[in-house]
Amino acid sequence: MFTTEFKADAARAAIRSAAAQLEDMTPIFRDVTEYMIGATRQRFVTGTAPDGSRWAAKRPATLERYKALGYGNLSRVLIGPGKRLSREIVGQASPQGAVIGSALIYSRVMQEGAAKGAFGADRRGRPVPWGRIPARVWLGISAQDETQIIDIVDEHVGKPLDAGS
């Protein structure tokens, strides 16, 4: 498990303002969680990080390995056999906040990258991972996400909030 916090100051200010006005923030955080799960899944379709940068393409060696293993041509970035990471994004809302992520063991490696052999070697002495994995940031809050979160908060409160409050 890993934890990442994101800079979304305007959204954070709107949430603080709403919390000062509402008894239970769970409905807001539930809607934020639902929105962020959808926005994060969409990143797998577009192949882009929250900051709008494109994910690094799969290397020819990776594509050849997939082909040799019978996976076919899985050229879309972060879409591997079974497409598990894009499908297993989960969230939880509570009165204290919204959390999204993945329980898959390799989700952190996809987010942060890993050097060849960063996790030692397999029983045959081959490095794990067998090559360098570039970071492909899939989890985060884009500028558009921040605007949507503010809109979600405003909708629950019934009027636009002064995010500076």
LOTI-11670 format. One record per atom (N, C-alpha, C): residue in three letters; atom name; x, y, z. Coordinates in nm, 4 decimals. Layout:
BEGIN
   r  a       px       py       pz
 ALA CA        X        Y        Z
...
//
This chain:
BEGIN
   r  a       px       py       pz
 MET  N   0.0835  -0.1174   0.0000
 MET CA   0.0000   0.0000   0.0000
 MET  C   0.0880   0.1238   0.0000
 PHE  N   0.0454   0.2245  -0.0722
 PHE CA   0.1163   0.3508  -0.0700
 PHE  C   0.0161   0.4638  -0.0613
 THR  N   0.0616   0.5775  -0.0127
 THR CA  -0.0244   0.6936   0.0031
 THR  C   0.0368   0.8094  -0.0724
 THR  N  -0.0471   0.8796  -0.1468
 THR CA  -0.0048   0.9982  -0.2191
 THR  C  -0.1047   1.1079  -0.1902
 GLU  N  -0.0566   1.2258  -0.1568
 GLU CA  -0.1453   1.3405  -0.1377
 GLU  C  -0.1272   1.4330  -0.2554
 PHE  N  -0.2345   1.4988  -0.2950
 PHE CA  -0.2319   1.5831  -0.4126
 PHE  C  -0.2547   1.7281  -0.3771
 LYS  N  -0.1936   1.8145  -0.4546
 LYS CA  -0.2127   1.9583  -0.4377
 LYS  C  -0.3395   1.9975  -0.5129
 ALA  N  -0.4407   2.0326  -0.4423
 ALA CA  -0.5675   2.0787  -0.4995
 ALA  C  -0.6235   2.1811  -0.4020
 ASP  N  -0.5514   2.2911  -0.3906
 ASP CA  -0.5816   2.3888  -0.2865
 ASP  C  -0.7220   2.4470  -0.2957
 ALA  N  -0.7694   2.4798  -0.4168
 ALA CA  -0.9030   2.5389  -0.4306
 ALA  C  -1.0104   2.4386  -0.3902
 ALA  N  -0.9942   2.3135  -0.4321
 ALA CA  -1.0909   2.2104  -0.3936
 ALA  C  -1.0873   2.1881  -0.2432
 ARG  N  -0.9683   2.1857  -0.1876
 ARG CA  -0.9534   2.1674  -0.0428
 ARG  C  -1.0214   2.2814   0.0328
 ALA  N  -1.0068   2.4042  -0.0163
 ALA CA  -1.0704   2.5193   0.0492
 ALA  C  -1.2223   2.5095   0.0404
 ALA  N  -1.2752   2.4661  -0.0747
 ALA CA  -1.4204   2.4506  -0.0900
 ALA  C  -1.4725   2.3443   0.0062
 ILE  N  -1.3989   2.2366   0.0215
 ILE CA  -1.4397   2.1292   0.1125
 ILE  C  -1.4375   2.1790   0.2570
 ARG  N  -1.3348   2.2549   0.2939
 ARG CA  -1.3291   2.3112   0.4301
 ARG  C  -1.4483   2.4029   0.4563
 SER  N  -1.4830   2.4846   0.3577
 SER CA  -1.5967   2.5756   0.3720
 SER  C  -1.7268   2.4970   0.3886
 ALA  N  -1.7441   2.3917   0.3093
 ALA CA  -1.8644   2.3083   0.3206
 ALA  C  -1.8698   2.2400   0.4560
 ALA  N  -1.7561   2.1911   0.5038
 ALA CA  -1.7520   2.1219   0.6328
 ALA  C  -1.7946   2.2143   0.7465
 ALA  N  -1.7662   2.3431   0.7314
 ALA CA  -1.8067   2.4398   0.8334
 ALA  C  -1.9586   2.4615   0.8327
 GLN  N  -2.0235   2.4281   0.7206
 GLN CA  -2.1675   2.4514   0.7065
 GLN  C  -2.2522   2.3254   0.7226
 LEU  N  -2.1928   2.2087   0.7022
 LEU CA  -2.2693   2.0844   0.7012
 LEU  C  -2.2316   1.9952   0.8189
 GLU  N  -2.3276   1.9155   0.8628
 GLU CA  -2.3015   1.8215   0.9722
 GLU  C  -2.2307   1.6956   0.9228
 ASP  N  -2.2700   1.6479   0.8045
 ASP CA  -2.2157   1.5213   0.7539
 ASP  C  -2.1640   1.5408   0.6126
 MET  N  -2.0347   1.5242   0.5940
 MET CA  -1.9714   1.5416   0.4636
 MET  C  -1.9724   1.4140   0.3795
 THR  N  -2.0233   1.3041   0.4348
 THR CA  -2.0207   1.1762   0.3624
 THR  C  -2.0815   1.1854   0.2230
 PRO  N  -2.1993   1.2478   0.2034
 PRO CA  -2.2538   1.2543   0.0675
 PRO  C  -2.1619   1.3267  -0.0319
 ILE  N  -2.0977   1.4324   0.0122
 ILE CA  -2.0034   1.5026  -0.0758
 ILE  C  -1.8868   1.4112  -0.1091
 PHE  N  -1.8283   1.3502  -0.0072
 PHE CA  -1.7131   1.2641  -0.0310
 PHE  C  -1.7509   1.1410  -0.1137
 ARG  N  -1.8732   1.0931  -0.1009
 ARG CA  -1.9191   0.9800  -0.1832
 ARG  C  -1.9224   1.0222  -0.3310
 ASP  N  -1.9756   1.1418  -0.3588
 ASP CA  -1.9805   1.1895  -0.4972
 ASP  C  -1.8409   1.2200  -0.5520
 VAL  N  -1.7537   1.2737  -0.4692
 VAL CA  -1.6158   1.2996  -0.5115
 VAL  C  -1.5472   1.1666  -0.5441
 THR  N  -1.5668   1.0661  -0.4589
 THR CA  -1.5072   0.9344  -0.4828
 THR  C  -1.5554   0.8771  -0.6150
 GLU  N  -1.6853   0.8807  -0.6377
 GLU CA  -1.7425   0.8279  -0.7616
 GLU  C  -1.6863   0.9020  -0.8834
 TYR  N  -1.6814   1.0339  -0.8754
 TYR CA  -1.6272   1.1122  -0.9861
 TYR  C  -1.4810   1.0752  -1.0116
 MET  N  -1.3993   1.0706  -0.9061
 MET CA  -1.2566   1.0450  -0.9230
 MET  C  -1.2273   0.9043  -0.9745
 ILE  N  -1.3079   0.8064  -0.9375
 ILE CA  -1.2897   0.6724  -0.9932
 ILE  C  -1.3104   0.6782  -1.1447
 GLY  N  -1.4180   0.7447  -1.1891
 GLY CA  -1.4440   0.7571  -1.3325
 GLY  C  -1.3349   0.8349  -1.4048
 ALA  N  -1.2897   0.9454  -1.3454
 ALA CA  -1.1846   1.0268  -1.4070
 ALA  C  -1.0537   0.9483  -1.4166
 THR  N  -1.0239   0.8707  -1.3148
 THR CA  -0.9015   0.7915  -1.3150
 THR  C  -0.9093   0.6809  -1.4193
 ARG  N  -1.0225   0.6144  -1.4307
 ARG CA  -1.0391   0.5110  -1.5343
 ARG  C  -1.0236   0.5713  -1.6736
 GLN  N  -1.0701   0.6933  -1.6915
 GLN CA  -1.0595   0.7599  -1.8223
 GLN  C  -0.9135   0.7821  -1.8607
 ARG  N  -0.8258   0.7980  -1.7629
 ARG CA  -0.6825   0.8154  -1.7921
 ARG  C  -0.6255   0.6943  -1.8654
 PHE  N  -0.6799   0.5777  -1.8376
 PHE CA  -0.6331   0.4578  -1.9057
 PHE  C  -0.6772   0.4563  -2.0514
 VAL  N  -0.7874   0.5211  -2.0811
 VAL CA  -0.8361   0.5322  -2.2190
 VAL  C  -0.7494   0.6319  -2.2969
 THR  N  -0.7173   0.7448  -2.2344
 THR CA  -0.6417   0.8502  -2.3022
 THR  C  -0.4904   0.8333  -2.2911
 GLY  N  -0.4441   0.7546  -2.1929
 GLY CA  -0.3004   0.7348  -2.1743
 GLY  C  -0.2295   0.8596  -2.1259
 THR  N  -0.2978   0.9351  -2.0400
 THR CA  -0.2386   1.0600  -1.9913
 THR  C  -0.2391   1.0669  -1.8393
 ALA  N  -0.1409   1.1368  -1.7877
 ALA CA  -0.1293   1.1630  -1.6441
 ALA  C  -0.2223   1.2777  -1.6066
 PRO  N  -0.2481   1.2968  -1.4782
 PRO CA  -0.3327   1.4080  -1.4345
 PRO  C  -0.2836   1.5455  -1.4831
 ASP  N  -0.1532   1.5595  -1.5028
 ASP CA  -0.1012   1.6888  -1.5502
 ASP  C  -0.1131   1.7045  -1.7017
 GLY  N  -0.1691   1.6042  -1.7692
 GLY CA  -0.1897   1.6105  -1.9136
 GLY  C  -0.0774   1.5507  -1.9960
 SER  N   0.0333   1.5135  -1.9337
 SER CA   0.1437   1.4539  -2.0085
 SER  C   0.1078   1.3116  -2.0512
 ARG  N   0.1632   1.2701  -2.1643
 ARG CA   0.1379   1.1351  -2.2160
 ARG  C   0.2236   1.0353  -2.1389
 TRP  N   0.1677   0.9171  -2.1166
 TRP CA   0.2457   0.8109  -2.0540
 TRP  C   0.3500   0.7595  -2.1522
 ALA  N   0.4618   0.7139  -2.0991
 ALA CA   0.5656   0.6541  -2.1832
 ALA  C   0.5084   0.5303  -2.2505
 ALA  N   0.5404   0.5146  -2.3789
 ALA CA   0.4927   0.3986  -2.4549
 ALA  C   0.5613   0.2720  -2.4043
 LYS  N   0.4979   0.1582  -2.4279
 LYS CA   0.5624   0.0309  -2.3948
 LYS  C   0.6801   0.0121  -2.4887
 ARG  N   0.7842  -0.0440  -2.4375
 ARG CA   0.9048  -0.0687  -2.5167
 ARG  C   0.8831  -0.1884  -2.6078
 PRO  N   0.9544  -0.1900  -2.7206
 PRO CA   0.9429  -0.3040  -2.8127
 PRO  C   0.9684  -0.4385  -2.7436
 ALA  N   1.0626  -0.4433  -2.6494
 ALA CA   1.0913  -0.5687  -2.5788
 ALA  C   0.9706  -0.6162  -2.4994
 THR  N   0.8971  -0.5223  -2.4394
 THR CA   0.7765  -0.5578  -2.3636
 THR  C   0.6702  -0.6131  -2.4579
 LEU  N   0.6512  -0.5449  -2.5702
 LEU CA   0.5517  -0.5910  -2.6678
 LEU  C   0.5879  -0.7289  -2.7220
 GLU  N   0.7163  -0.7530  -2.7476
 GLU CA   0.7609  -0.8849  -2.7949
 GLU  C   0.7369  -0.9918  -2.6891
 ARG  N   0.7622  -0.9573  -2.5645
 ARG CA   0.7397  -1.0538  -2.4557
 ARG  C   0.5917  -1.0885  -2.4456
 TYR  N   0.5038  -0.9877  -2.4526
 TYR CA   0.3600  -1.0138  -2.4517
 TYR  C   0.3211  -1.1066  -2.5660
 LYS  N   0.3755  -1.0791  -2.6828
 LYS CA   0.3442  -1.1609  -2.8006
 LYS  C   0.3910  -1.3051  -2.7803
 ALA  N   0.5130  -1.3219  -2.7277
 ALA CA   0.5678  -1.4554  -2.7026
 ALA  C   0.4861  -1.5322  -2.5985
 LEU  N   0.4280  -1.4605  -2.5036
 LEU CA   0.3460  -1.5237  -2.4002
 LEU  C   0.2022  -1.5482  -2.4463
 GLY  N   0.1724  -1.5076  -2.5706
 GLY CA   0.0394  -1.5320  -2.6255
 GLY  C  -0.0639  -1.4277  -2.5891
 TYR  N  -0.0183  -1.3104  -2.5434
 TYR CA  -0.1117  -1.2047  -2.5050
 TYR  C  -0.1583  -1.1219  -2.6240
 GLY  N  -0.0922  -1.1382  -2.7385
 GLY CA  -0.1280  -1.0568  -2.8544
 GLY  C  -0.0595  -0.9223  -2.8472
 ASN  N  -0.1115  -0.8260  -2.9203
 ASN CA  -0.0522  -0.6929  -2.9247
 ASN  C  -0.1209  -0.6029  -2.8231
 LEU  N  -0.0607  -0.5881  -2.7077
 LEU CA  -0.1156  -0.5031  -2.6017
 LEU  C  -0.0364  -0.3730  -2.5986
 SER  N  -0.0490  -0.2948  -2.7048
 SER CA   0.0336  -0.1750  -2.7181
 SER  C  -0.0146  -0.0570  -2.6338
 ARG  N  -0.1402  -0.0580  -2.5885
 ARG CA  -0.1885   0.0537  -2.5066
 ARG  C  -0.1170   0.0552  -2.3722
 VAL  N  -0.0704   0.1725  -2.3351
 VAL CA   0.0077   0.1882  -2.2121
 VAL  C  -0.0772   0.1560  -2.0898
 LEU  N  -0.0181   0.0842  -1.9948
 LEU CA  -0.0796   0.0414  -1.8696
 LEU  C  -0.2007  -0.0492  -1.8900
 ILE  N  -0.2195  -0.0967  -2.0110
 ILE CA  -0.3244  -0.1946  -2.0361
 ILE  C  -0.2522  -0.3249  -2.0667
 GLY  N  -0.2505  -0.4125  -1.9705
 GLY CA  -0.1826  -0.5398  -1.9862
 GLY  C  -0.2836  -0.6521  -1.9892
 PRO  N  -0.2352  -0.7745  -1.9806
 PRO CA  -0.3262  -0.8893  -1.9798
 PRO  C  -0.4284  -0.8760  -1.8675
 GLY  N  -0.5531  -0.8871  -1.8999
 GLY CA  -0.6590  -0.8788  -1.8003
 GLY  C  -0.7035  -0.7372  -1.7679
 LYS  N  -0.6247  -0.6375  -1.8053
 LYS CA  -0.6598  -0.4967  -1.7842
 LYS  C  -0.6984  -0.4689  -1.6393
 ARG  N  -0.6359  -0.5364  -1.5455
 ARG CA  -0.6798  -0.5307  -1.4063
 ARG  C  -0.6652  -0.3938  -1.3425
 LEU  N  -0.5519  -0.3259  -1.3653
 LEU CA  -0.5310  -0.1989  -1.2962
 LEU  C  -0.6403  -0.0993  -1.3332
 SER  N  -0.6749  -0.0912  -1.4601
 SER CA  -0.7786   0.0047  -1.5007
 SER  C  -0.9169  -0.0353  -1.4504
 ARG  N  -0.9385  -0.1627  -1.4271
 ARG CA  -1.0695  -0.2108  -1.3824
 ARG  C  -1.0838  -0.2164  -1.2312
 GLU  N  -0.9732  -0.2242  -1.1602
 GLU CA  -0.9792  -0.2448  -1.0148
 GLU  C  -0.9416  -0.1195  -0.9359
 ILE  N  -0.9889  -0.0058  -0.9830
 ILE CA  -0.9743   0.1180  -0.9079
 ILE  C  -1.0945   0.1250  -0.8145
 VAL  N  -1.0665   0.1422  -0.6885
 VAL CA  -1.1738   0.1422  -0.5891
 VAL  C  -1.1680   0.2697  -0.5061
 GLY  N  -1.2757   0.2968  -0.4366
 GLY CA  -1.2798   0.4146  -0.3521
 GLY  C  -1.3589   0.3908  -0.2263
 GLN  N  -1.3385   0.4799  -0.1319
 GLN CA  -1.4122   0.4745  -0.0066
 GLN  C  -1.4372   0.6170   0.0402
 ALA  N  -1.5595   0.6424   0.0808
 ALA CA  -1.5962   0.7735   0.1337
 ALA  C  -1.6365   0.7587   0.2791
 SER  N  -1.6039   0.8592   0.3578
 SER CA  -1.6411   0.8624   0.4988
 SER  C  -1.6688   1.0079   0.5344
 PRO  N  -1.7113   1.0354   0.6559
 PRO CA  -1.7302   1.1761   0.6949
 PRO  C  -1.5990   1.2562   0.6908
 GLN  N  -1.4857   1.1875   0.6968
 GLN CA  -1.3564   1.2548   0.7008
 GLN  C  -1.2923   1.2771   0.5642
 GLY  N  -1.3352   1.2033   0.4609
 GLY CA  -1.2696   1.2226   0.3323
 GLY  C  -1.3045   1.1183   0.2294
 ALA  N  -1.2368   1.1304   0.1160
 ALA CA  -1.2523   1.0392   0.0031
 ALA  C  -1.1159   0.9796  -0.0288
 VAL  N  -1.1132   0.8496  -0.0528
 VAL CA  -0.9893   0.7800  -0.0845
 VAL  C  -1.0140   0.6942  -0.2072
 ILE  N  -0.9228   0.7015  -0.3052
 ILE CA  -0.9308   0.6108  -0.4178
 ILE  C  -0.7930   0.5503  -0.4414
 GLY  N  -0.7915   0.4361  -0.5068
 GLY CA  -0.6653   0.3709  -0.5369
 GLY  C  -0.6891   0.2314  -0.5876
 SER  N  -0.5868   0.1488  -0.5735
 SER CA  -0.5927   0.0099  -0.6169
 SER  C  -0.5188  -0.0756  -0.5155
 ALA  N  -0.5710  -0.1946  -0.4909
 ALA CA  -0.5058  -0.2885  -0.3999
 ALA  C  -0.4078  -0.3790  -0.4744
 LEU  N  -0.3981  -0.3633  -0.6058
 LEU CA  -0.3079  -0.4482  -0.6821
 LEU  C  -0.1634  -0.4207  -0.6427
 ILE  N  -0.0877  -0.5268  -0.6268
 ILE CA   0.0484  -0.5159  -0.5756
 ILE  C   0.1371  -0.4297  -0.6647
 TYR  N   0.1100  -0.4257  -0.7942
 TYR CA   0.1950  -0.3504  -0.8859
 TYR  C   0.1465  -0.2072  -0.9113
 SER  N   0.0399  -0.1645  -0.8464
 SER CA  -0.0138  -0.0305  -0.8728
 SER  C   0.0866   0.0796  -0.8383
 ARG  N   0.1614   0.0623  -0.7318
 ARG CA   0.2611   0.1633  -0.6939
 ARG  C   0.3733   0.1689  -0.7961
 VAL  N   0.4153   0.0542  -0.8458
 VAL CA   0.5213   0.0517  -0.9466
 VAL  C   0.4759   0.1248  -1.0726
 MET  N   0.3525   0.1052  -1.1120
 MET CA   0.3029   0.1749  -1.2303
 MET  C   0.3006   0.3257  -1.2059
 GLN  N   0.2671   0.3676  -1.0855
 GLN CA   0.2604   0.5100  -1.0497
 GLN  C   0.3992   0.5727  -1.0419
 GLU  N   0.4921   0.5040  -0.9782
 GLU CA   0.6225   0.5626  -0.9476
 GLU  C   0.7371   0.5105  -1.0326
 GLY  N   0.7162   0.3975  -1.1026
 GLY CA   0.8234   0.3378  -1.1812
 GLY  C   0.9135   0.2516  -1.0942
 ALA  N   1.0048   0.1791  -1.1587
 ALA CA   1.0991   0.0939  -1.0858
 ALA  C   1.2197   0.0653  -1.1752
 ALA  N   1.3357   0.0561  -1.1130
 ALA CA   1.4580   0.0232  -1.1855
 ALA  C   1.4645  -0.1279  -1.2089
 LYS  N   1.5364  -0.1677  -1.3130
 LYS CA   1.5597  -0.3097  -1.3397
 LYS  C   1.6218  -0.3722  -1.2150
 GLY  N   1.5631  -0.4823  -1.1679
 GLY CA   1.6146  -0.5527  -1.0507
 GLY  C   1.5817  -0.4878  -0.9177
 ALA  N   1.4960  -0.3878  -0.9163
 ALA CA   1.4640  -0.3162  -0.7922
 ALA  C   1.4082  -0.4075  -0.6837
 PHE  N   1.3486  -0.5203  -0.7232
 PHE CA   1.2873  -0.6109  -0.6265
 PHE  C   1.3621  -0.7431  -0.6166
 GLY  N   1.4901  -0.7405  -0.6522
 GLY CA   1.5719  -0.8602  -0.6419
 GLY  C   1.5706  -0.9433  -0.7685
 ALA  N   1.5732  -1.0740  -0.7484
 ALA CA   1.5792  -1.1660  -0.8623
 ALA  C   1.4810  -1.2797  -0.8399
 ASP  N   1.4412  -1.3420  -0.9502
 ASP CA   1.3551  -1.4590  -0.9379
 ASP  C   1.4401  -1.5815  -0.9060
 ARG  N   1.3810  -1.6984  -0.8951
 ARG CA   1.4563  -1.8178  -0.8543
 ARG  C   1.5585  -1.8622  -0.9586
 ARG  N   1.5485  -1.8106  -1.0801
 ARG CA   1.6469  -1.8408  -1.1844
 ARG  C   1.7566  -1.7352  -1.1915
 GLY  N   1.7493  -1.6362  -1.1021
 GLY CA   1.8502  -1.5319  -1.0978
 GLY  C   1.8251  -1.4151  -1.1912
 ARG  N   1.7081  -1.4106  -1.2542
 ARG CA   1.6753  -1.3000  -1.3442
 ARG  C   1.6221  -1.1825  -1.2626
 PRO  N   1.6560  -1.0597  -1.3044
 PRO CA   1.6126  -0.9422  -1.2274
 PRO  C   1.4607  -0.9243  -1.2298
 VAL  N   1.4096  -0.8733  -1.1191
 VAL CA   1.2668  -0.8402  -1.1071
 VAL  C   1.2574  -0.6932  -1.0691
 PRO  N   1.1982  -0.6090  -1.1519
 PRO CA   1.1488  -0.6385  -1.2855
 PRO  C   1.2638  -0.6631  -1.3829
 TRP  N   1.2310  -0.7274  -1.4956
 TRP CA   1.3343  -0.7656  -1.5921
 TRP  C   1.3851  -0.6476  -1.6739
 GLY  N   1.3204  -0.5333  -1.6622
 GLY CA   1.3658  -0.4104  -1.7286
 GLY  C   1.3172  -0.2909  -1.6495
 ARG  N   1.3658  -0.1724  -1.6855
 ARG CA   1.3230  -0.0504  -1.6171
 ARG  C   1.1774  -0.0212  -1.6524
 ILE  N   1.0987   0.0104  -1.5507
 ILE CA   0.9584   0.0472  -1.5709
 ILE  C   0.9475   0.1973  -1.5465
 PRO  N   0.9121   0.2741  -1.6511
 PRO CA   0.8987   0.4182  -1.6303
 PRO  C   0.7746   0.4502  -1.5475
 ALA  N   0.7822   0.5579  -1.4708
 ALA CA   0.6644   0.6020  -1.3948
 ALA  C   0.5572   0.6456  -1.4936
 ARG  N   0.4364   0.5988  -1.4707
 ARG CA   0.3204   0.6402  -1.5490
 ARG  C   0.2136   0.6803  -1.4475
 VAL  N   0.2103   0.8069  -1.4162
 VAL CA   0.1243   0.8577  -1.3097
 VAL  C  -0.0213   0.8447  -1.3538
 TRP  N  -0.0920   0.7555  -1.2892
 TRP CA  -0.2331   0.7299  -1.3215
 TRP  C  -0.3252   0.7831  -1.2129
 LEU  N  -0.2710   0.8073  -1.0947
 LEU CA  -0.3506   0.8505  -0.9814
 LEU  C  -0.3149   0.9946  -0.9477
 GLY  N  -0.4147   1.0807  -0.9446
 GLY CA  -0.3906   1.2205  -0.9133
 GLY  C  -0.5125   1.3053  -0.9462
 ILE  N  -0.4997   1.4333  -0.9240
 ILE CA  -0.6092   1.5270  -0.9477
 ILE  C  -0.5650   1.6269  -1.0538
 SER  N  -0.6345   1.6284  -1.1661
 SER CA  -0.6057   1.7245  -1.2727
 SER  C  -0.6742   1.8575  -1.2410
 ALA  N  -0.6429   1.9597  -1.3193
 ALA CA  -0.7097   2.0892  -1.3036
 ALA  C  -0.8597   2.0732  -1.3277
 GLN  N  -0.8964   1.9916  -1.4259
 GLN CA  -1.0384   1.9659  -1.4536
 GLN  C  -1.1042   1.8923  -1.3370
 ASP  N  -1.0323   1.7973  -1.2783
 ASP CA  -1.0854   1.7247  -1.1622
 ASP  C  -1.1103   1.8215  -1.0467
 GLU  N  -1.0171   1.9126  -1.0249
 GLU CA  -1.0335   2.0076  -0.9152
 GLU  C  -1.1585   2.0929  -0.9360
 THR  N  -1.1807   2.1379  -1.0592
 THR CA  -1.3008   2.2157  -1.0903
 THR  C  -1.4265   2.1333  -1.0649
 GLN  N  -1.4245   2.0077  -1.1054
 GLN CA  -1.5396   1.9195  -1.0839
 GLN  C  -1.5666   1.8976  -0.9349
 ILE  N  -1.4612   1.8816  -0.8571
 ILE CA  -1.4774   1.8623  -0.7124
 ILE  C  -1.5426   1.9867  -0.6510
 ILE  N  -1.4975   2.1039  -0.6921
 ILE CA  -1.5590   2.2275  -0.6419
 ILE  C  -1.7061   2.2322  -0.6809
 ASP  N  -1.7385   2.1932  -0.8054
 ASP CA  -1.8783   2.1906  -0.8503
 ASP  C  -1.9614   2.0919  -0.7686
 ILE  N  -1.9039   1.9776  -0.7347
 ILE CA  -1.9741   1.8783  -0.6526
 ILE  C  -2.0054   1.9378  -0.5155
 VAL  N  -1.9083   2.0041  -0.4563
 VAL CA  -1.9283   2.0658  -0.3249
 VAL  C  -2.0365   2.1726  -0.3345
 ASP  N  -2.0260   2.2590  -0.4363
 ASP CA  -2.1262   2.3659  -0.4544
 ASP  C  -2.2664   2.3076  -0.4685
 GLU  N  -2.2783   2.1994  -0.5438
 GLU CA  -2.4094   2.1362  -0.5649
 GLU  C  -2.4691   2.0875  -0.4334
 HIS  N  -2.3875   2.0325  -0.3479
 HIS CA  -2.4372   1.9820  -0.2191
 HIS  C  -2.4764   2.0949  -0.1239
 VAL  N  -2.4023   2.2022  -0.1277
 VAL CA  -2.4287   2.3124  -0.0368
 VAL  C  -2.5445   2.3965  -0.0893
 GLY  N  -2.5680   2.3920  -0.2200
 GLY CA  -2.6814   2.4637  -0.2783
 GLY  C  -2.6481   2.6015  -0.3313
 LYS  N  -2.5209   2.6398  -0.3195
 LYS CA  -2.4783   2.7689  -0.3738
 LYS  C  -2.3261   2.7648  -0.3877
 PRO  N  -2.2734   2.8469  -0.4766
 PRO CA  -2.1262   2.8515  -0.4876
 PRO  C  -2.0643   2.8947  -0.3560
 LEU  N  -1.9562   2.8273  -0.3204
 LEU CA  -1.8866   2.8604  -0.1958
 LEU  C  -1.7730   2.9559  -0.2239
 ASP  N  -1.7397   3.0361  -0.1295
 ASP CA  -1.6209   3.1188  -0.1373
 ASP  C  -1.5064   3.0296  -0.0916
 ALA  N  -1.4267   2.9831  -0.1873
 ALA CA  -1.3180   2.8905  -0.1561
 ALA  C  -1.2141   2.9517  -0.0643
 GLY  N  -1.2132   3.0825  -0.0505
 GLY CA  -1.1167   3.1476   0.0384
 GLY  C  -1.1610   3.1535   0.1820
 SER  N  -1.2838   3.1092   0.2127
 SER CA  -1.3360   3.1179   0.3497
 SER  C  -1.2624   3.0272   0.4438
//
